[in-house]
Amino acid sequence: MDNDTNRTYTAFAGHRMLATGPLRETLRRTKEQIDRGGSDPILIFEDQTGQQVDFDFRGTLDEVWEREAPVPQHIGPGRPRLGVVSREVSLLPRHWEWLEGQPNGASAALRRLVEEARKRSPGEDRARLATNSASKFMWAMTGDFPGFEEASRALFARNRERFEELIRDWPGDIRAHLQRLVEPCFAGAGAPAPLTPR
């Protein structure tokens, strides 16, 4: 998702889920576990990307939150900041010529093209992002589980029946979280995702 306030996080202590939801709640539950001195390794994932994220849990919960809270995108009156990120784009000369001739310049034209493409296939985009997110989570949490490679192939092939059969004996919290992550992959499953597992 584009808005940081909509992002959700899931924390695991070993194979047990500690928390899932908004960042503040996930940090609170995880901090409680750390302060109790549990021995299981703790991993936290951003649900929308499947990326493992690290937080500094030193000090009080308020201190943890102060370090980790998302920066507000709109402060004071006026237009909100767009949150623009600059990255290099490689195009052929004819592409640059076309972009430079567009109203409001190349950047505005590229943004319009991206938004139009997103509107054309929102379901497929959600399925692709969910597939990649679930795959990253699987690599981190289940890479040494029996059936991992076959389950990964079933995920990318969008074969729900095979996928669920292969993860059936995995720990319950991991299985339940995976099933939540992969739901958009299988909703109205059409063509397989274009990417392949690494």
C-alpha positions, 0 to 999 in steps of 0.5 A: 500500500502507498500509505504508511498508516495502512501498513500492517506488521506481524511479529513471531517468537519462534513459530508462535505469532506474537502480534499482527496489526498496525505498527504501534500495537505490534511493537507493544506486544513484541516489547512485552515479550522481550521484557519477559525475557523469552528465549525464542528468536523474534522476527517482525515482517511488514505484511504488504511486502513480506520484508523482515524489519528490525526495530530498536527495543531499548528503553520504554515503549514510548521511546521505542515508538518515538524512534520508529513512528512513521514521519507524518506526510502532511504538517500544517496548512497547504498541499500535502507532500507527495512523498516523491522518491527519486530513482534512475530510469533508463529509457531509449532516446525516442522515449525521452523525446516523447516524454519531454514533449508531454504536458507538465514534463517527463515526471508528470507523464510517467506518473500518469502512465503508471496510474493508468496501468495500475487502474487497468489490472488492480486484481493482478497487481494485488495477486503479484504483490501478495505472491511476492510478499508470501514468498519472502515470508516463506523464505525467512520462516519456512525455508528449512521446512519439509515441502518448502520448495514444492509449496513455493512452486505451487504458490507461484503457479497459483495452485491453491489445493496443492499449496494448502496440502503442502503446508498442512503440517507446518506450525499453526500460526505460520500456516494461518499467517501464510493463508492470510497473505496468499488470499489475494494470490488465489482470489479468482486465480487466473494466469500464474504470477509472472515471477518465479521463486528465487 
